[in-house]
Amino acid sequence: MAPRWRGGAQALVVTLGILQCCAWLSAQTVRTSVGIMGRGPEQWPMSHERVKRGWVWNQFFVVEEYTGTEPLYVGKIHSDSDEGDGSIKYTISGEGAGTVFIIDEVTGDIHATERLDREEKTFYTLRAQARDRQTDAPLEPESEFVIKVQDINDSEPKFLEGPYIGSVAELSPIGTSVMKVMASDADDPTYGSSARIVYRVLEGELFFTVDQQTGVIRTAVADLDRETQDRYELVVKATDMAGQMGGLSGSTTVTIVITDVNDNPPRFPQKMYQFSVSEGAAVGTPIGRVIATDADMDENTDMSYLIRDEEGGELFRVSTDGDTQEAVITIKKPLDFENKRTHNVVVEAVNKHADPRFVDLGSFRDQTIVRVSVSDVDEPPIFIPPTGTIMEVQEDARLGALVGTVTAKDPDMDNVPVRFSIDRSTDQEQIFNIDAVTGAITLGKILDRETAGWHNITVTAVEADNQSMASQTAVSIRILDVNDNPPELATPYEASICEDAKPGQLIHTISVVDRDEPQSGHRFYFTLAPEASNNRHFTLWDVKDNTAGIRTQRSGFNRREQNVYLLPILVVDSGPPALSSTGTLTIHVCGCDTDGAIQSCNATAYVMSAALSPGALIALLVCILILIVLVLLILTLKRHRKGQLMSEDEEDMRDNVIKYNDEGGGEQDTQAYDMSALRNLYDFPEVKNSDSGPDQRPVPQWIQNRVVGDGGPADFSVFKGYIRKKVEQADADLSVPPYDSFQTYAFEGSSSPALSLSSIHTLSTTSEQDFSYLSDWGPRFRQLAGYYAPAQPEEEAS
């Protein structure tokens, strides 16, 4: 392969060289000589005229992947001003200049020094410059040229997205598109056939094909069966050069998964299954499970089961287990060993998601037989009929009368004795009795249909030899009615008529009620009672529909003469036997307006029509009484409040004696005691103490008697005693708050240089200080001013 490639490369190089020479000759042909090409930059014209190049070229080509040992000749640049004397120097700059590409400064030949790869870089842009060799001054402006890398077929096709995985449904027709593969070639698609790719299946061509140009994979057969083979591995090859000899190629693996369709019906592995169950099994008890298999997968295996035969469908039920797809057979109705010992049930399996495209493949259902054997168990007695019994009895039946008979038998064996009883929780009043052997139900108490029209009792039957085998049935007893209640007026009727009623006027319609319920319906007859047969005011009209009307027989009623009429009415039912009762209709005579509307039915209202009614008078008196009470209450409260204020002014004495260890604030010091505790001197509770002598009570008069005895000096022992008793009371009372206490006052002693500050002690001295100004301080200092007031001559004389 390598020698062949080298020969092809050499031929390509020769071809490219010929093309390059043709291009150079063409360039030489279009060259024009310009007088300014040999000048230096300072001699270039400064006008805006277009400067024509003295040398031109289009582009150069260089083949990629050159493997020679010498630099590869690319091309030549030449200027018209070059006379061949070596005075001009050629230079290049740009991409790869000096590294990838070099230039001969004298001849202008360009060579490639490195191996180029078009897949990495397709072209290089460079700039050429002709300069004066002596001064290195540019002889003309730079000119840009391009060196293109010529492609060769050196890159094979590659499947960049492989390996591929696709899918197609089984039994798909021939030519069904599965998927598309695509290979890419790094060679130049615009040059030759290096990038023209064709596809071919190398492995799996018996089942699938691939389009040579597009790479689309299609089915080649129509009988792909997932159940036979669920996947195929293909090898797809891509070749460039349009598949010609010498082209490069690449391959990839394609995995095609065959998806499932519902083309297989369910099948039971067995044609018969056998199960056994006890006849005592409850309804809903599972008997067994069967399953039908399906070669399909996923939802195509979902199936439902049903029972095909009518007999099996009455006794059994089948359902589908969603997890296991099994058919679960359960009991639908109780089984009876004595009735039938073996049941053959036909169970059918059907696909839920049948595909109509494959109906011609056959029926997508299958059947099997499930044989159920019923085993015998000892069962309790059964009643005949099993659903309960309804009996009837007349409500006037005698005690011990037969109501009816219940029947039960043992289903397992014939002629087994059964015993009966009544569940007394359903007959707590023991109205009925039952014969334990025969099941005959008789009356134990007198019946009354009007009290209870139906009685529901429960009868229990047990085997005589096995009391654990018991069953129950409901017995409903209907009480038949007899005519034992007379008819009565529906309500205590009252009617009203106007004083100016006309004869024959219908004033009221009456009806009756009867607690009995005869089978033929009620029929009542109305007439006036014998004591009212001579009535001249009203007549009774039997309407014949179990109602009657009352009509006036005369006109001109006067309520001042008689405002109430009592009309006895006799009502008789149809029996048998016929019963009757008498009811009284009260008829009031009332005053009416011109339209016949009743205004008043009271006889006194006619006389007092212009005055107030008694109710209005009573309400008026009550209002007046309430006003009087409110006025008296207000006056009483005002008087009480005024007396309380006067009492506070009189009794407000400030005997606030405080024990001072230093000179305090005097009477204005209110921080050391509670003023509210000294406001009322008469509210101290009485204290009985064996150590304190007789009971202590408030002494209100001492505040006005400052002289004791016959005008002598005041005796302060009463103060000391009073204060001592109060202190003892405060100490003994443990319920008062801490601030509710008394201060003790004592003489400060003779050794005190400040002497006593007590006003009481000052009173006992012979001080001549004038305290008359205290009386000007207001009512609160009235008592204190009385202590220090000068004695009156009358008092001294006394």
Salt bridges, closest charged atoms under 4 A:
GLU65 OE1 - ARG115 NE 2.52
ASP80 OD1 - ARG31 NE 3.60
ASP82 OD2 - HIS78 ND1 3.70
GLU95 OE1 - LYS121 NZ 3.68
GLU105 OE1 - ARG133 NH1 3.78
ASP109 OD1 - LYS76 NZ 3.32
GLU119 OE2 - ARG118 NH2 3.67
ASP136 OD1 - LYS89 NZ 3.06
GLU142 OE1 - ARG127 NE 3.67
ASP151 OD1 - ARG118 NE 3.06
GLU227 OE2 - ARG226 NH2 3.00
ASP260 OD1 - ARG226 NE 2.92
ASP302 OD2 - HIS353 NE2 3.83
GLU311 OE2 - LYS340 NZ 2.11
GLU311 OE2 - HIS343 ND1 3.68
ASP321 OD2 - ARG289 NH1 2.95
GLU326 OE1 - ARG289 NH1 2.87
GLU348 OE1 - ARG308 NH1 3.59
GLU348 OE1 - ARG365 NH1 2.85
ASP355 OD2 - ARG357 NH2 2.88
ASP366 OD1 - LYS271 NZ 3.31
GLU392 OE2 - ARG478 NH1 3.73
ASP427 OD2 - ARG424 NH1 2.85
GLU450 OE2 - ARG449 NH2 3.19
ASP481 OD1 - ARG449 NE 2.89
GLU494 OE1 - HIS588 NE2 3.72
GLU499 OE2 - ARG559 NE 3.71
GLU517 OE1 - ARG449 NH1 3.69
ASP652 OD2 - ARG679 NH1 3.50
ASP652 OD2 - ARG780 NE 3.47
GLU686 OE2 - ARG697 NH1 2.26
